[in-house]
Amino acid sequence: MKSELTEPISLIEARFEAQKIAFGPLIFQAARLLRDLGILETLRTSRTGLTLEEIVGKVDASRYGVLVLLEAGLGAGLVRADGDRFLLTTTGAMMLKDELTRIHMDFVHHGCYQAMYHLEESIRRGEPVGLQKTFGDFKTIYPALSTLPEPVRESWFRWDHYFSDAAFAQALPIVFERSPRKLLDVGGNTGKWAIRCAQHSPEVSVTILDLPGQVAAATRNIEQLGLQSRIATQAIDLLDHARPFPAGFDAIWMSQFLVCFSEADVLKLLERAAAAMGPDSALYLLDTFWDRQEHEVAAFSLQAISLYFTCLANGNSRMYKYSDIAAMADAAGLRIEKTSGTLGICSSLITCRRR
């Protein structure tokens, strides 16, 4: 990742960068419609470009609508003009075909866009006001997930699973190099990791801890695969810090979990994990730490996602740096034995032991 200390840019360049931010919401929607109305795809099929009239004849939008979107696309660098013909740029092709970009755009449009109008109030109150104003009177987004309207729910789960799922294949041999027989999956969500564990090792049994809505979804997925004899579920309010985690597990797993909580709650959760661990137990923390990224695009995306937690998820958490979690693990009585990464797209896996 490049240093935050970069060479200064000129005032003209700085003004241009500032205008990109000022008009960001408008350009976002123009880019989405260029994609979703098929304009970018239409341009992709022509190596020599198309005139405005040719594009209008191929998409379901008015001449005026296509024109203003194309002109916004020129400014955004998604298309370029050669005389009276429009052509797709590399950035436009990325907007159209890159899976990460599509997942982020759908997540932002369906889940975050309207809610972000309430970001200032969310920051001032330390509550997810955007969630409450947009989707209902919830304290956090997690109990709301099973009732979110489509396509909000689908976009949320595609985004949430994209990062962790990509890392699971590389994380499995690390976790199972010690051949755990009992694994506790804290915040197991829809059961994807637990199912992967059961399919990876016939000797392991897994218990999922999560909210009632998530446990219900996980149970359905587990039963469809006939794995209910090896994967148990337990509904729990994970923020009830007076309630200990069950003990007797060889491994405790937390994937994209701690980012869902404030620093004070993360410390309590790690303390509860440490209290449930035996001398040979290991705690595994899989997450996307923005200070461990190889590429600027990953760090930028993760820093931006913190605002989702502020406005929608809970009002008080963020995408943590590795150094944040390392300090909290130490304060909870844990020592970091190993950190593996990069796994999948941009994840790291921290292995902890009780100190």
N, C-alpha and C positions, 0 to 999 in steps of 0.2 A: 504494500500500500504506500502511495506517495506521501511524503511529509506534508503536514498541514501548512508548513512555511513554504510558499511558492513565490516565484518571481512576480512582482507587481505588474498589473496590466494598465493600459492607458485609461484615461478618463472616458474616452469614447467607447472603448471596449467594455468598461465597467458599466456605462449607461446602457449599453445593449444587453448585457447580462441582466441588469436590473429590470429592463422591460420584459425580458423573457419570464421573469418571476411575476411581474405585475400583471401580465396577461396570461399567466399560466393556466388558470381555470378555463378560460375561453379556448385556448389552444388545445388543452386536454380534450374537451368535448368535440372540437373540430377533428382532431386526430382519431378519436373513437368512431365518429361518423364516417370519416374517410375509410376506415377499416370495415365497419359494420354495414355500410351501404354498398360495399363491393367496389368502391372506386379504386382503392389500392390494388385489389386483385385484378381488376380490369386492366390497369396499367401494367401489372406484372406480366400479362400475357402478350404484350406488344413491345418488342425490342426497339422499335423505331418511334414509339410514342403515339399518342392519340390526340386529336383535336377535341375541343370542348363538345362539339356536336356529336362526335363519335362516342365520347364517354356517356353523354346524356342518353344516347340510344341504347346503351347497354345496362343502365342501372335504373332503379326505381326511385328517381328523385327529379325534381324540376330543374330546368336549365339554370335558373337563378341559384338554387340550393347547391348544385354541383359547382357552379362558378365561385361562390363565396368560400366553399370548403377548399377548393383547389388553391385559391389565392392565400387562404390561411395556411395551407399545406406548403406553399412556396416559402412563406416566412418561417415556418417550423422546420424546413429542410426535409420534408417528407416527399416532396415532388420537386421537379425542376422543369423549366420551360426552355424549349428550343424552337424559336419562332412561335408559331401558333400551336405547337404540339407540346403535350405534357408527358413527362417520363417519371418513372419511379426511381427514387434515390436509394442508396444502401440503407439509410435510416428508415425510409419508408418500408423497405423490404423487411427490416428488423421489426418494425411495428406490426407488420402483417403476419410474419411467420415465426418469430421468436417466442418460444413457449413461456419463458420467464416474463417477458414484456406483456404477453396476453394475460397471463394469470394476474400480474400486478394491476393492469388496467381494469380488468373485470372486477377485481377485489376493491379497487379504489372507487370505481363508478357505482357499483351496486351497494357496497357496504359503507364507504367512507365519505363520499362526495357531499351529500346533504348534511351529514352529521358534522363535518368539519366547519360549517358555518358557526358552530357553537364551541369552537376550540378555546376561545378566550375565556368563556364562562367556565369551561371544564378546568382550565388551568387555575383560575381564581378560586374555584370551589373544591378542587381536588376530587371531582366526581366526573363520571362519564356522561356529561350533560348531552352530548351529541347522541348517545344511545337512547337516552330517555326521551329526547325530543323527536327522534326519528322512528324508533322501533318499540317503545313502550316503557313502562315504569319499572325498570330493572336496575339493580345496584351494580351488576356487572353483566357482560355479554354472555357469560358461560351458561347460566340457567336458561337464557333466551335462545340458545342455538337450535334446539329442537323445534322451536316455534317460529323461527325467522321465515319470512316469506321467500319464495323462489323469485328470481334467481339469486337472491342475497345469500341464502344458506349454501347453495351449491358453490358459489364463488368463494365463500369463506372457507369451506372445507378443501376446495382445490388449492387455495393459497396455503392453508395451514399444513396440509399433507405434503405439498410439493417439496419443501425443504427437508423434512424429517424422513420421508419415504426414500429419498435419494441417498440418504446416509445409512439406512438400515442394513443394507447388504454388507457394507464395510464394518459396521459396528458389531454385527453378530459374532464374527470370529474373535473379536477382542473380548466381548463379554463372556463367551463360552470357552475361552482358553483355560478357565478355571473349572469348567464343567459344573456350573451351578445346578442344583436339583430343585431349589425353591427360589422363585424370583418375584419380587413385589414391584408392580408397575404403578407408580404413583402418578395420577393424572393420565390414565390410560386411554381416555377419549373413546374412540370407536373400536378399540381393541386391535389395531393393526400391528403394533409391536408385539403384543402378547401372542397373537396368532403366528407371527413370523417366528417367534421363539419356540412355540410348540411344534411348528413344522420343521424347524431346524434341528431340534433335539427331542427324541422320544422320551428322554428321562426327566425332562424339566416339567414342573408344574408352576403355573403363574397365577397370581392374584392381582386383580385390577382394583385400585382405589380411585374413585372419582365421584362427581356429583350424580344424583339419581338419573337425570336425563341422559348423561353420557354412558352411565352403566347400562341403562336400558338399551341404548343403541349398540353397545359392545356385546351385550348378551345375545341380541338377535344375530349379529354377525358370527359369533362363536357357535351358536346352535346350528346355523346354516351349514357350517363346516364339520359338525359333529365333534367339537373339541371341548364340550362342556365338562367332561370328566377330568380334564387337565387344566382348564382355565376357569377360575372362580372370579366372581365380581363382588365388590362390597361398596355400597353407597356410603358416602361420607362427606361432611362439610369440611373441606380441606383447610378452611380458615378457623376451624374450632381447635385452637392450639392447646386446649386442655385435653384433647383426645389424642392419645399416643398412637403412633403407627404400630401395626402388629409386628411382633418380633419373630425370630426364628428363620429368617430368610438369608440365603447365601448372597443374594444380590438385590440391590434396590435400584430401580431405573427411573429416571426423570428425563423426558424428552420434550424440548421446547416448553418447559413447564415453569421454571422459575421466572421467566420473563413476564409471566402473567400476574406477578405479585409485587407489592412494594418492597423496599429494602428491609423494612422491619419484619414483614411476613416471610420474606425469603430466609432471613436469619432463623426465624422460628421453625420453618419447615425443615431447614438443614439440621437444626438441633433435634427435632423429632426423629429425623432419619438417623442421626448419630446415636440417639438413645435406643433405637430399635436394632442397631447393628451389633453383631458379635465380634470377637477378635479376628475372625477370618472372613467377615462380610466385606463386600465392596459396594460402594455407591457410585453409580455411573450418571453423569450429567451430560446430555447431548444438547448442544445449542449453537446458535449462530452469533458469535461474539464479533462485534464490528471492529475491534482492534486486532483481530487475528485474520484479517482478510488479505488475500493476495492482490485483489483488483479493486480499484476505486469504485466501480459500479456496485460491488457488493456492499462496501462500507456505506456508500450513499443510500442505497436501498434500505439497509437496516436502520440507519439513523432516521430516515423518513418514517419508517414503520413505527418508531417510538410514538409518533403523534397519534397513530391509531389507538394505542394503549391509553393515551391521555384522554382522548375524546370519546372512545367507544368501548374499550375493553373493561377498564376499571377505574381510570382516572389517576392512577398513582404508580404505574410500573413503566418499564421501558425495555428496549433491547440493550441488555447490559454489556459492558466491556468484560473481557476475560478477567482483568485485574479486579473488577468489582466483585465478581463471584468468588475469586480466589481469596480475597480478604474476608468475605462473609463465611466461606467454608472454614477458614482458619479460626474465626471467632466462634464457630459452632462446634469446635473440638475435632475437626477433621484435618487430615493432611492429604495433599494432592500427591498421589503416587506416580501418575503419568497423565500426560495430555496428548491425545492422538488427533491428527488433523492434517490437511483438510479432508473431511469425509463428505461424500456426496458433492453437493454444489458449494457449500460454504460453511459446513458445520465442524465443530470440534467436539471430541469426547473426553471428558475429564473423569479419571478414575480416582476415587477417594477411599481412604481407610480411616477408621476411628483412631484418633491420636491417643 
